[in-house]
């Protein structure tokens, strides 16, 4: 009996073992298909967003250089850019519902690559081939490295997939690794905010670290909201869970504060520095948050993790080289700054420049007409007063110049 039943027992246990193996990482082909769909949506979204922003910028520049009195929102180019911008953001938003968070976030390097290529194609300078290669060699190398890094990210990205249901998101939210991560992040954020507000530590790393910490929470909530919407569209309604609206409010709030800190950084530092440093810090923080909250790298072998990290480093280097080659705009100030004059005591905190009234008689420092340089250095004339004449019969010049003797 035992010997006769043992083959049947083995046959009954075989499907169970096969089913257990099928859920292991890197054996389900459909999970790779989801990764590919999410990666393609993210690449499409970032590419279209970059084109849209350049179209809107082109619309502003064309209106500023012409005598067209129309506002920018009355042009077809600007509305076309707005439509493409919404389409690109929808593509990026939907990509979080298919692929892991740690795979989607580094693909924002595509927007930097597209902006660099568009800037090179639409350059308005006369150049020779040798000068072009010498001047833009860093951009070409950076684009190549960023493309190689993107390929490695897609190939060796994490392959963990789970349905974004209300129960799963709530379970991840109260897990002890994420609670510990949130505690550390809140402490670091409060310390950085204290140094930034109270100690005036307006360093670019401090501001962009604040942006990165907020951005990590933004992408975590974006994946939750997008995933629950997709699951609801598939037939399993998730919009009646309170966690959906909690994630939605957190997504909007963190995005607003993130945009506020980015606007403050753009007023103090160059856009190329913000693009490179912000991409590195934001990607690192987002990957850490995704690995802690969604457990993206659970079940991954060491080779895939190392190759994924190598792809991130190569993409970081590529973005750095692309932004390194951009010209830094030097603002022209058509007036004299009080703190720039040698030997004069600074009368303002932090060296704030003074812009005198342009309508004054002797407008100090206001170069209203700088086409004729000798006029700038001509000495000031003596005071001019108007003379009142009581007699109508005597004709006299309406003005006279007061002369001062040597005794005075």
Secondary structure, DSSP 8 states (H G I E B T S, - for coil): -HHHHHHHHHHHHHHHHHHHHHTSTT--HHHHHHHHHHHHHHHHHHHHHHHHHHHHHHHHHHHHTS-----GGGSHHHHHHHHHHHHHHHHHHHHTTTS-HHHHGGGGHHHHHHHHHHHHHT--S---HHHHHHHSHHHHHHHHHHHHHHHHHHHS---------HHHHHHHHTSHHHHHHHHHHHHHHHHHHHHHHTS----HHHHHHHHHHHHHHHHHHHHHHHHHHHHHHTT---TTSHHHHHHHHHHHHHHHHHHHHHHHHHHHS-HHHHHHHHHHHHHHHHHHHHHHHS-TTTT--HHHHHHHHHHHHHHHHHHHHHHHTS-------SS--GGGSTT----SGGG------TTSTT-TT--S--SSHHHHSS-----EEE-----SSS---SEEE----S--
